[in-house]
């Protein structure tokens, strides 16, 4: 059975759109996060982890807005990214279907449209998903 036959029989899961974006530790500074966004131009957000498990998400746009204020770098640069992260991001298991996640995004997780969402395997971080993928 080839891949096209498999996709006809089983709904596509998060494994299809998984992006191996590095995650941040909760102690990572906002300055370090901004630098990582500069190096990874395509990343829309990063998962923030504690002991391998996601505790939040920081979006590129959200961090950029905070740092772009008059004293943004001075005020936020050395602070932990955990202080600015979105604490209730969309977190889905890798086995979840694309259709189910689309429904979740449209019924309460609109932030996933700009910052992405976190994909886990048994609760542990494996990568990011992007609603525009």
SULBEL-V561823 format. One record per residue. RES is the residue in one small letter. SS is DSSP state (alpha for helix, beta for strand, coil for the rest). OMEGA is omega as a letter, one per 30 degrees, with the letter a starting at -180 (none if undefined). Layout:
res = <RES:RES>
ss = <SS:SS>
omega = <OMEGA:OMEGA>
This chain:
res = <x:x:x:x:x:x:x:x:x:x:x:x:x:x:x:x:x:x:x:x:x:x:x:x:x:x:x:x:x:x:x:x:x:x:x:x:x:x:x:x:x:x:x:x:x:x:x:x:x:x:x:x:x:x:x:x:x:x:x:x:x:x:x:x:x:x:x:x:x:x:x:x:x:x:x:x:x:x:x:x:x:x:x:x:x:x:x:x:x:x:x:x:x:x:x:x:x:x:x:x:x:x:x:x:x:x:x:x:x:x:x:x:x:x:x:x:x:x:x:x:x:x:x:x:x:x:x:x:x:x:x:x:x>
ss = <coil:coil:alpha:alpha:alpha:alpha:alpha:alpha:alpha:coil:coil:coil:beta:alpha:alpha:alpha:coil:coil:beta:coil:coil:coil:coil:beta:beta:coil:coil:coil:beta:alpha:alpha:alpha:alpha:alpha:alpha:alpha:alpha:alpha:alpha:coil:coil:coil:coil:coil:beta:beta:beta:beta:beta:beta:coil:coil:beta:beta:beta:beta:beta:beta:beta:alpha:alpha:alpha:alpha:alpha:alpha:alpha:alpha:alpha:coil:coil:coil:alpha:alpha:alpha:alpha:alpha:coil:coil:coil:beta:alpha:alpha:alpha:coil:coil:beta:coil:coil:coil:coil:beta:beta:beta:coil:coil:coil:beta:alpha:alpha:alpha:alpha:alpha:alpha:alpha:alpha:alpha:coil:coil:coil:coil:coil:alpha:alpha:alpha:alpha:coil:beta:beta:beta:beta:beta:coil:coil:beta:beta:beta:beta:beta:beta:coil:coil:coil:coil>
omega = <a:a:a:l:l:a:l:a:a:l:l:a:l:l:a:a:a:l:a:l:l:l:l:l:a:a:l:a:l:l:l:l:l:l:l:l:l:a:a:a:a:a:l:l:l:l:l:a:l:a:l:a:a:l:l:a:l:a:l:a:a:a:l:l:l:a:a:l:a:a:a:a:a:a:a:a:a:l:l:l:l:l:a:a:l:a:l:a:l:l:a:l:a:a:a:a:l:l:l:a:l:l:l:a:a:a:l:a:a:l:l:l:a:a:a:l:a:l:a:l:a:l:a:a:l:l:a:l:a:a:a:a:none>
